[in-house]
């Protein structure tokens, strides 16, 4: 069974660029995406880079972005395993 990714690595500056190009204020975009203004601010300024699938999809839809336009990297499906170092 396919499980959705646990988090998406988001390109915050691109989200800010799309929002500003649309002429939408931060609070209005956050309200449209059903996330807090503070959370969106943290995403845009890079303080926070990861989003769970549901908020990511809502933000992407509110910004009118395509499925991968806001991603910095492919979504993570499992946490990376610890790689032993050669000694």
Secondary structure by P-SEA (a helix, b strand, c coil): ccccccccccaaaaaaaaaaaacccaaaaaaaacccaaaaaaaaacccccccaaaaaaaaaaacccccccccccccccccccccccc
